Amino acid sequence: MNIFVSSLSFKARKEDLAQLFAPFGEVTTSRIILNKETRRSKGYGFVEMPNEEEALAAINALNGTEHMGRVINVAVANERPEKQ
């Protein structure tokens, strides 16, 4: 399951995201989205967890909690529409 995480600290790295979600189960990937020009974080990212139950538990437990000094929002990621 792909999980959207927003309101991240601009200092957060993909390893921080992986560590945050690891107690809930296997994390296959974690990404912080960067501004293409400045290479700085845009303040959001994605975490991929293969087990849906574990992913939902992580979403429920982490949404609205503090991480690196910011209250984060955690939700199921919307599928990106295909480009035509």
For each residue, the residues with C-beta under 8 A, 3 or more apart:
1: 48 49 50 51 52 55 56 76
2: 46 47 48 76 77 79
3: 21 46 47 48 49 55 58 59 74 75 76 77
4: 44 46 73 74 75 76 77 78
5: 8 17 44 45 46 47 62 72 73 74
6: 43 44 72 73
7: 43 44 70 71 72 73
8: 5 12 17 32 41 43 44 45 67 68 70 72
9: 12 43 67 68 69 70
10: 40 41 43
11: 41 68
12: 8 9 16 17 32 41 45 67 68
13: 16 17 32
14: 17 18 30 31 32 45
15: 18 19 30
16: 12 13 19 20 67 68
17: 5 8 12 13 14 20 21 27 30 31 32 45 47
18: 14 15 21 22 27 30 47
19: 15 16 22
20: 16 17 62 67
21: 3 17 18 24 25 27 30 47 49 58 62
22: 18 19 25 27
23:
24: 21 49 54 55 57 58 61
25: 21 22 49 51 54 55 57 58
26: 49 50 51 54
27: 17 18 21 22 30 47 48 49
28: 48 49 50
29: 46 47 48
30: 14 15 17 18 21 27 45 46 47 48
31: 14 17 45 46 47
32: 8 12 13 14 17 41 44 45
33: 41 42 44 45 46
34: 38 39 40 41 42
35: 38 39 40 41 42
36: 39
37:
38: 34 35
39: 34 35 36
40: 10 34 35
41: 8 10 11 12 32 33 34 35 45
42: 33 34 35
43: 6 7 8 9 10
44: 4 5 6 7 8 32 33
45: 5 8 12 14 17 30 31 32 33 41
46: 2 3 4 5 29 30 31 33 77
47: 2 3 5 17 18 21 27 29 30 31 58
48: 1 2 3 27 28 29 30
49: 1 3 21 24 25 26 27 28 52 54 55 58
50: 1 26 28
51: 1 25 26 54 55
52: 1 49 55 56
53: 56 57
54: 24 25 26 49 51 57 58
55: 1 3 24 25 49 51 52 58 59 76
56: 1 52 53 59 60
57: 24 25 53 54 60 61
58: 3 21 24 25 47 49 54 55 61 62 74
59: 3 55 56 62 63 74 75 76
60: 56 57 63
61: 24 57 58 65
62: 5 20 21 58 59 65 67 72 74
63: 59 60 72 73 74 75
64: 71 72 73 74
65: 61 62 71 72
66: 69 70 71 72
67: 8 9 12 16 20 62 70 72
68: 8 9 11 12 16
69: 9 66
70: 7 8 9 66 67
71: 7 64 65 66
72: 5 6 7 8 62 63 64 65 66 67
73: 4 5 6 7 63 64
74: 3 4 5 58 59 62 63 64
75: 3 4 59 63
76: 1 2 3 4 55 59
77: 2 3 4 46
78: 4
79: 2
80:
81:
82:
83:
84:
